[in-house]
């Protein structure tokens, strides 16, 4: 390998003689960590050096979902040169090769990442990849352990503190999350993941106006972000307008100009935009404001009826189920639901146990969208614990809308006492959310608890008047 070894961004050895190849790899690292929209730059790396193992295996992983046949060719190319690879390249090949295997066990995949990062702790792209894995396993504790393992080696690196902040958020350690995100922004004020974490904290604390002001100031730095990250940050802004009782026209404006408009970009990834659009409109519907959106719901449901958007991730599928059922596309919704049940049946027993609440939520959202609240409640049960649904790949903030759906189902089916009980638990941590007080007011009225209903209504009105 003499004369062929170069160092990547982390200072790890890569067997290549091409400066262009290593530059493309480093550009890819930056795109991943900054949530950039040009992650396809990794496909340039093997063009500059057809014998570079790291270039091929990273390209394979980038393509594994979108173009499996091309991904397989890159895997084979990497494997054919593995003997000449550096120890770092071999470690990455082993981890990514397993992650792309048909019979992948997420626990094993995560342990392989922990092992990799004990030897190569400066590889922040592998940290990010492992954290994404933790997110879909609903294990923020492991995500936190992972980033804490590597921080001593990366104390001045950009992006590391945003990666620390997110699992802290998911573990409700809000003060620590804010401190970490602030540290990240002190290193790089355009770190959109740290910006996103600050917004999470402000939103959780019901500081909706402050969250909007902060994020709108940051928004000029989102032009190079991926479709998902850009529209997700605007989704947060729209939610803050909605939860802070801003005029609904402000929410419509964000939807039109900052979420839906992203689909007009030639390089936009539509399914990622649909996830944020659907998540927002479900919130709007739960609050009884969907009529203000005119035919936008119909347009959106027509788009997601295209099966190219199905089975990409559970969270998106659950939202699509609701949209199709609500819009009267029952045959399409039933087809999607049957497909999800087939996926569930094909899982091993361990995977089925983990995803059980996810498939129940999917069925319930289909019934809720169809107007069958009694059936939805029968599926979920009156003691439904929504936190178990994080396995579909949602943050706590994304999960809240499903909690609100459950509260509305309870109220719509006359279960006022139970609704009051579960909303009271939620409101202890979100006391500044006026919509929760409106739900409490409704529940108290149904239970003929007039004095408490009056008090809840007064609390809601005071909050509604205070924010925007």
Buried (B, 14 or more C-beta within 10 A) or exposed (E): EEEBEBEBBBEBBBBBBBEEBBBBBBBBBBBBBBBBBBBBBBBBBBEBBEBBBBBBBBBBBBBBEEEEEBBBBBBEBBBEBBEEBBEBBBBBBBBBBBBBEEEEEBEEBBEBBEEBBEEBBBBBBBBBBBBEBBBBBBBBEBBBEBBEBBBEBBEEBBBBBBBBBBBBBBBEBBEBBBBBBBBBBEBBEBBBBBBBBBBBBBBBBBBBBBBBBBBEEBBEBBEBBBBBBBBBBBBBBBBBBBBBBBEBEBBBEBBEEBBBBBBEEEEBBBBBBBBBBBBBBBBBBBBEBBEEBEEBBBEBBBBBBEEEBBBBBBBBBBBBBBBBBBBEBEEBBBBBBEBBEEBBEEEEEEBEEBBBBBBBBBBBBBBBBBEBBEBBBBBBEBEBEBEBBBBBBBBBBBBBBBBBBBBBBBBBBEBBEBBBBBBEEBBEBBEBBBBBBBBBBBBBBBBEBEEBBEBBBEBBBEBBEEBB
